[in-house]
Amino acid sequence: MAAHDTLNVPGSRDAREGMFPRLTPAQMARLAAHGTSRPFQAGEILIQQGDQTTRFYAITAGEVEIVRPIATGEELIVVHGPGEFVGDVHMLSGRRSVVRARGRTPGTLIELSRDGLLALIQTDSDLSGILMRAFILRRVELMSSGRGDVVLVGSAHSSGTLRLKEFLSRNGYPYSYLDLEKDPTAQELLDRFNVPIDEIPIVLCPGGAPLRNPSNRALADCLGFNDLIDEAKVRDVIVVGAGPAGLAAAVYAASEGLDVLALEATAPGGQAGSSSKIENYLGFPSGVSGNELATRAYAQAEKFGAEILIARGASRLACDRTPYAVELEGGGRLRTRSIVIATGAQYRRPPIPNLSRFDGAGVYYGATFIESQLCGPDEVVVVGGGNSAGQAAVYLSQTSQHVYMLVRSGRLAETMSRYLIRRIEESPSISLKTDSEIVDLEGDGRLQHVTWRNSRTGETETHPIRHVFMMIGAVPNTRWLDGCVVTDDKGFIKAGSDITPEELTRARWPLGRSPHLLETSLPGVFADGDVRSGNVKRVASAVGEGSVAISLVHRVLAE
Ligand SMILES: Cc1cc2nc3c(=O)[nH]c(=O)nc-3n(C[C@H](O)[C@H](O)[C@H](O)COP(=O)(O)OP(=O)(O)OC[C@H]3O[C@@H](n4cnc5c(N)ncnc54)[C@H](O)[C@@H]3O)c2cc1C
């Protein structure tokens, strides 16, 4: 009997069974067709923590234990017996393992290489479903129990801490967190090692020196996120940006046999990843958090074999010759026969003095679980009158004593969904302040007071509020394209029949045909999602355009 039956793994019975399923003899036989059978010894390390997880194991006899090395020795996570398998979602990308797998008794197992595993899950939908579910549930369990091999030592008042927390959780990477305000020993430790306040947060990566307030890229490097990616290869298609549009393009491209690499400046999920709850995405009647949707899409892209380069943004497109080359922030270039640009948009920042001083230290640009935890029951301000502001106000009103919603014009935006308008109007914990703008933010280190002004009456009010959410629309992420493609006057990329004949002539469009539906003024370069001029700013349209773009990539590659 496998020992996991006696371990206290939290969650419902369904979740436990999903996390640790036992395969039938018929399923084991199908799995064996993709790998080789071999014996293992008690004490033999099958997967070492910190090593790339390039092997998958299913046990046919004996037991394998999964442990997490900790300061005082090891913590037993689970024991796998016959019919069970060792692995989690990082196997799909070949990332480093956060746990150690070791023979507990002698036995036999079926060993699959990463390619064998990918081939299995692409061809066997029954096993693919079981493995995918187990991989994701195991990862969720590691994340929620904070049983990662990374320790983040930070403060709720530091923007770097918030950034790194978001980066780790949006990459599905489990970590333990030590809060300097709540844990005096942590503060004492930093004092002893002379760590000044501007070098907080500290990240302890397995096997490396402590990182002091590292960039996302430094952390991605230290965790080996991009280790297996070959930058020299010419791809069929490069997708720039891994929000819903880019992830959809990566899923469709990989599932249709194209050699695809997606590159993402920060973490997968894009703006949708910062949405607390998306209620209007087809198939999720009770809503889905943006982070969950992104995590699933990311795993799905990897399942089909898409490669995703994390924390490496595109800095320039070399568009004067083919194959095109995408230059990367921090150096390096990737060559490709076609490109899907899915870089979306980013939040606008109103011209308030001191605003940047409080970024992440009281001023936020997304309202997710992480930010709502930081605010607790405190009063908050949400700035904006569109859908994302409405969602944030409704979401935060569930935990905050009061939400002040500041709208510059006389009413909520006409584009705001009816259901949100009704909830805002009916909620006793939301006060809608029209004709109102923030004029001053004050605080020592972190935000303490907010002043706003009513432009109709000229009156100002100052409140002891420590949290402001800026949700006032977005500007396109197209600066890196530096004139390679035709854009509209706001910088959004024009595509298909939106490009006028004069613009095509000026752009020296070289082909006898007109650009395809989502094709830009550069042949074989497509734009989808929020970055495209005229796009409906919705998750569903971003995802739909991702799939359409790939069907057109096939046509272009065949030309
Ligand atoms: C708070 C909030 C709530 C929302 N709620 C809803 C909702 O309920 N329903 C709904 O339908 N829509 C909602 N939206 C809108 C929806 O999230 C967007 O329409 C959708 O995310 C657009 O997807 P995208 O992939 O085109 O762009 P984005 O989501 O913006 O993703 C673009 C990605 O590209 C990356 N990137 C940018 N520049 C580069 C570069 N140079 N190199 C590499 N990568 C780069 C970014 O880091 C980002 O990950 C919401 C938006 C927000 C902000």
The ligand as an ORCA input file, in Angstrom:
! r2SCAN-3c Opt
* xyz 0 1
  C      -7.727     44.053    -14.028
  C      -8.227     43.580    -15.372
  C      -9.418     42.876    -15.445
  C      -9.881     42.405    -16.683
  N     -11.030     41.680    -16.716
  C     -11.493     41.168    -17.874
  C     -12.675     40.359    -17.911
  O     -13.313     40.136    -16.904
  N     -13.053     39.848    -19.109
  C     -12.374     40.073    -20.248
  O     -12.753     39.531    -21.284
  N     -11.273     40.854    -20.264
  C     -10.819     41.409    -19.099
  N      -9.697     42.207    -19.090
  C      -9.040     42.501    -20.366
  C      -8.142     41.330    -20.764
  O      -7.331     40.978    -19.667
  C      -7.290     41.690    -21.960
  O      -8.136     42.001    -23.036
  C      -6.386     40.509    -22.358
  O      -5.514     40.174    -21.299
  C      -5.580     40.855    -23.597
  O      -4.708     39.806    -23.851
  P      -3.355     40.020    -24.708
  O      -2.668     38.720    -24.662
  O      -3.693     40.637    -25.986
  O      -2.512     41.127    -23.928
  P      -1.935     41.170    -22.451
  O      -2.834     40.462    -21.527
  O      -1.642     42.613    -22.201
  O      -0.563     40.352    -22.535
  C       0.559     40.847    -23.214
  C       1.805     40.154    -22.694
  O       2.915     40.566    -23.480
  C       4.029     40.804    -22.632
  N       4.931     41.755    -23.293
  C       4.766     43.091    -23.472
  N       5.799     43.596    -24.147
  C       6.643     42.574    -24.413
  C       7.879     42.468    -25.097
  N       8.473     43.535    -25.657
  N       8.466     41.258    -25.182
  C       7.874     40.151    -24.625
  N       6.702     40.219    -23.958
  C       6.091     41.403    -23.871
  C       3.415     41.367    -21.368
  O       4.283     41.197    -20.251
  C       2.148     40.525    -21.252
  O       2.344     39.348    -20.512
  C      -9.188     42.693    -17.882
  C      -8.001     43.437    -17.809
  C      -7.528     43.869    -16.579
  C      -6.258     44.674    -16.525
*
